[in-house]
Amino acid sequence: MIDVTKFGKVAVVCGGFSTEREVSLNSGKAVLNALLSKGVDAHQFDPKQTDISKLREFDRVFNVLHGTFGEDGGLQGVLDGFNIPYTGSGVLASAIAMDKFRCRLIWQGFNLPNVPYVVLHDDSDFAAVEQQFGLPLFVKPAAEGSSVGVTMVENAGDLAKIYPTLKQYHGAILAEKAITGGEYACALVGGETLPSIRIIPTGKFYDYEAKYLRDDTTYQCPSDLTSEQEREMGELAKKAFDALGGRGWARVDFLKSDDGTLYLLEINTVPGMTDHSLVPMAAQARGVGLADLCVQILAQTLTA
């Protein structure tokens, strides 16, 4: 049993300035209420509303600041400077995980299976990319989360038209082969994997709307994976996390091909904690409610 008084005064950092502000506020509200229900002295902290230096008044931080600054190593660097313990990965792992392109370069170095992709540039041969991957394919900004900017290209010639619209976002722009055998998530908490989740959107793919606004997305937890595939996914998730030097908790997303091959898609070092989010769903499948999950994640700051 964890003595919650050891946590001291806890800032639940959420909101911020990124494209994921609203999602982050929802995650923050859920985490705050969960911690308060367990008797933790927790307080919401929105960097858009309060000067970041005020974090010095807290003993530790539960970070659910999704996107830019919260998930890319920025906040982590500030907290390291303040010598304040915080949930999740440190500066380097956070920064690499947020940049899908550089994350994949590291995974490639460890011979981990990546979704086939190319980096697009202004002078790319877009028609050749469409031929290489076939249609449909996906195009996305490398350093955004919550599927912001992710677009399915279905018609020949559309990649060249869509590419300029993504230059407003962060990071390189990636074109990816469509892997159509299923989308999955595997959560890691304290070095342990939770049951995988298969995500079945009603629309064409698992976009921002399907993640946060619609109620018709189907989540299978436990998923339809065989026990061998479940074991393989868990091992790949741990290897992918360890390759980046991650710590604490994360969610690793996968695609499965029609022949059953698993491919790493991306890793989220500050996963969502809303009522649509996958980590709480996976924990619930293990009989762990949101409040206990939040305390478990926060407890990792006592030994970090």
C-alpha positions in Angstrom: 0.0 0.0 0.0 1.4 3.4 -1.0 1.5 6.1 1.6 0.2 9.1 -0.5 1.5 11.6 2.0 5.0 10.8 0.7 4.1 12.5 -2.6 3.8 16.0 -1.0 2.3 18.7 -3.1 1.7 17.4 -6.7 1.2 19.5 -9.8 -0.9 17.9 -12.5 0.6 19.7 -15.5 -1.8 19.9 -18.5 -3.2 22.3 -21.1 -0.3 24.3 -22.5 0.0 25.8 -26.0 0.2 22.9 -28.4 -2.4 21.6 -30.9 -3.3 19.0 -28.3 -4.3 21.5 -25.6 -7.9 20.4 -25.2 -7.0 16.8 -25.0 -4.4 17.6 -22.4 -6.9 19.5 -20.3 -9.2 16.5 -20.4 -6.4 14.2 -19.4 -5.4 16.6 -16.6 -9.0 16.7 -15.2 -9.2 12.9 -15.1 -5.8 12.5 -13.4 -6.5 15.3 -11.0 -9.8 13.8 -9.9 -8.3 10.4 -9.6 -5.4 11.5 -7.4 -7.7 13.6 -5.2 -10.0 10.6 -4.7 -6.9 8.8 -3.2 -6.1 11.6 -0.9 -3.2 13.1 -2.9 -2.5 16.8 -2.4 -2.9 17.4 -6.2 -3.4 20.7 -8.1 -4.0 21.5 -11.7 -1.2 23.5 -13.3 -1.6 25.0 -16.8 1.5 26.6 -18.2 -0.6 28.8 -20.4 -2.3 30.3 -17.3 0.6 30.2 -14.7 4.3 31.0 -15.0 6.3 27.9 -15.3 8.6 29.1 -12.4 5.7 28.5 -10.0 6.3 24.8 -10.3 9.1 25.3 -7.8 6.3 25.4 -5.2 5.5 21.7 -5.8 7.2 18.5 -4.6 6.6 16.5 -7.8 4.8 16.6 -11.2 2.3 14.3 -12.9 2.9 15.3 -16.5 -0.1 15.0 -18.9 1.0 18.0 -21.0 0.5 16.4 -24.4 2.4 17.7 -27.5 4.9 20.5 -27.8 6.8 21.4 -24.7 5.2 18.7 -22.5 6.1 15.6 -24.5 9.2 16.7 -26.4 11.7 17.1 -23.5 11.0 20.8 -22.9 9.1 20.5 -19.6 11.4 17.6 -18.6 14.4 19.9 -19.0 12.8 22.6 -16.9 11.9 20.1 -14.1 15.4 18.6 -14.2 16.7 22.2 -13.7 14.3 22.7 -10.8 15.3 19.3 -9.4 11.6 18.3 -9.2 10.7 14.6 -9.8 8.2 13.9 -12.6 6.3 11.1 -14.2 7.5 9.6 -17.4 10.6 9.7 -19.5 13.5 12.2 -19.3 14.6 14.8 -21.8 16.3 12.7 -24.4 13.8 9.8 -24.6 10.9 12.3 -24.7 12.5 14.4 -27.5 13.3 11.3 -29.6 9.9 9.7 -29.1 8.1 12.9 -30.1 10.0 13.0 -33.4 8.7 9.9 -35.3 11.4 10.1 -37.9 14.4 10.1 -35.5 12.7 7.6 -33.3 12.4 5.2 -36.3 16.1 5.7 -37.1 17.0 4.4 -33.7 14.6 1.5 -34.0 16.1 0.7 -37.4 19.5 0.6 -35.7 18.1 -2.0 -33.2 16.6 -4.0 -36.1 13.1 -3.5 -34.8 10.3 -3.7 -37.4 9.2 -0.2 -38.6 6.3 0.7 -40.9 7.9 1.4 -44.3 8.2 5.1 -44.8 10.1 7.9 -46.6 10.7 11.5 -45.7 9.2 14.0 -48.1 10.8 17.2 -49.3 9.8 20.0 -51.6 11.6 18.4 -54.5 10.4 14.8 -53.8 9.0 12.8 -56.7 5.5 12.4 -55.2 4.2 10.2 -58.0 7.1 7.8 -57.5 6.3 7.6 -53.7 2.7 6.8 -54.6 3.9 4.0 -56.9 6.4 2.7 -54.3 3.8 2.3 -51.5 0.7 2.0 -53.5 -2.6 3.6 -52.7 -4.0 4.3 -50.2 -0.9 5.6 -48.2 -0.6 7.8 -45.3 1.2 11.1 -44.9 1.9 12.8 -41.5 4.0 15.4 -39.7 6.7 13.6 -37.7 6.5 15.7 -34.5 2.8 16.0 -33.7 0.6 13.8 -31.6 -3.1 12.7 -31.3 -3.1 12.0 -35.1 -2.9 15.8 -35.8 -2.2 16.3 -39.5 -2.4 12.6 -40.4 -4.0 12.2 -43.8 -4.9 9.3 -46.0 -4.0 9.7 -49.6 -6.4 7.7 -51.8 -6.1 9.1 -55.3 -3.1 9.4 -57.6 -1.7 12.8 -57.7 -3.1 13.9 -54.3 0.2 13.4 -52.3 1.7 16.5 -54.0 -1.4 18.5 -53.2 -1.6 17.4 -49.5 2.1 17.8 -48.8 2.2 21.7 -48.6 -0.7 21.7 -46.1 1.4 19.7 -43.6 4.3 22.2 -43.5 2.5 24.2 -40.8 3.1 21.4 -38.3 6.2 20.3 -36.4 8.9 18.0 -37.8 9.7 16.3 -41.0 6.8 15.1 -43.2 6.6 11.3 -43.6 4.8 9.2 -46.2 4.0 5.7 -45.0 2.8 2.4 -46.5 -0.7 1.5 -45.5 -0.6 -1.6 -43.3 -4.2 -2.9 -43.2 -4.3 -5.9 -40.9 -5.3 -4.0 -37.8 -4.1 -1.2 -35.4 -3.1 -2.0 -31.9 -1.7 -0.4 -28.7 0.4 -1.9 -26.0 0.8 0.1 -22.7 3.8 -0.1 -20.4 3.6 0.8 -16.8 6.6 0.3 -14.5 8.3 -2.1 -16.8 5.2 -4.3 -17.2 3.1 -4.6 -20.3 -0.7 -4.3 -20.1 -3.1 -6.3 -22.3 -3.0 -5.1 -25.9 -5.9 -3.2 -27.4 -7.2 -3.5 -31.0 -8.7 -0.3 -32.3 -11.4 -0.6 -35.0 -12.6 2.9 -36.2 -15.8 3.3 -38.0 -14.1 5.7 -40.4 -11.3 5.0 -42.7 -8.6 5.2 -40.0 -8.0 6.1 -36.4 -7.9 9.9 -36.7 -8.3 12.7 -34.2 -12.0 12.6 -34.4 -12.2 8.8 -33.8 -9.8 9.2 -30.9 -11.6 11.9 -29.0 -14.9 13.0 -30.5 -16.7 9.9 -31.7 -18.3 7.2 -29.6 -18.5 4.5 -32.4 -14.8 3.4 -32.3 -14.6 -0.2 -31.2 -11.9 -1.2 -28.7 -11.1 -4.9 -28.2 -9.3 -5.5 -24.9 -8.0 -8.2 -24.6 -7.5 -8.0 -28.4 -7.8 -10.6 -31.0 -4.1 -11.5 -31.0 -3.0 -15.0 -30.4 -1.0 -15.7 -27.2 2.1 -15.8 -29.3 1.4 -12.5 -31.0 0.6 -10.9 -27.6 3.9 -12.1 -26.2 5.7 -10.8 -29.3 4.0 -7.4 -29.1 4.9 -7.1 -25.4 8.5 -7.9 -26.1 8.7 -5.5 -29.1 7.1 -2.7 -27.0 9.7 -3.1 -24.2 12.6 -3.2 -26.7 11.2 -0.1 -28.5 10.9 1.7 -25.1 14.3 0.6 -23.9 16.0 1.6 -27.1 15.0 5.2 -26.5 16.0 5.1 -22.8 12.4 5.5 -21.7 11.2 5.2 -18.1 8.0 5.1 -16.1 5.2 4.6 -18.5 4.3 4.8 -22.2 2.0 3.5 -24.9 3.5 1.8 -28.0 1.3 1.8 -31.1 1.5 -1.0 -33.7 0.1 -2.0 -37.1 -0.4 -5.6 -38.1 -0.1 -6.7 -41.7 -2.6 -9.1 -43.3 -0.1 -11.9 -42.8 0.2 -11.2 -39.1 3.5 -9.3 -39.1 3.8 -6.6 -36.4 5.2 -3.2 -37.2 6.1 -0.4 -34.8 4.2 2.8 -35.6 5.1 5.2 -32.8 5.6 5.6 -29.1 3.8 8.0 -26.7 5.7 9.0 -23.6 2.8 11.1 -22.3 -0.2 9.0 -23.2 -3.8 10.3 -23.0 -5.8 9.8 -19.8 -9.2 10.8 -21.0 -12.4 8.6 -21.0 -11.4 7.6 -24.5 -7.8 6.8 -23.7 -6.1 3.4 -24.1 -3.8 3.1 -21.1 -6.7 3.3 -18.5 -8.6 0.9 -20.7 -5.8 -1.7 -20.7 -5.3 -1.2 -16.9 -9.0 -1.8 -16.3 -8.7 -5.1 -18.2 -6.2 -6.1 -15.5 -8.6 -5.0 -12.7 -6.8 -1.7 -12.0 -9.0 1.4 -11.9 -8.0 4.9 -13.0 -7.3 6.1 -9.5 -5.0 3.2 -8.6 -3.3 3.5 -12.0 -2.5 7.2 -11.4 -1.1 6.5 -8.0 1.0 3.7 -9.4 2.4 6.0 -12.1 3.1 8.8 -9.7 4.8 6.4 -7.2 7.5 5.9 -9.8 8.7 9.4 -9.0 9.6 8.3 -5.5 12.5 6.2 -6.8 13.3 8.1 -10.1 
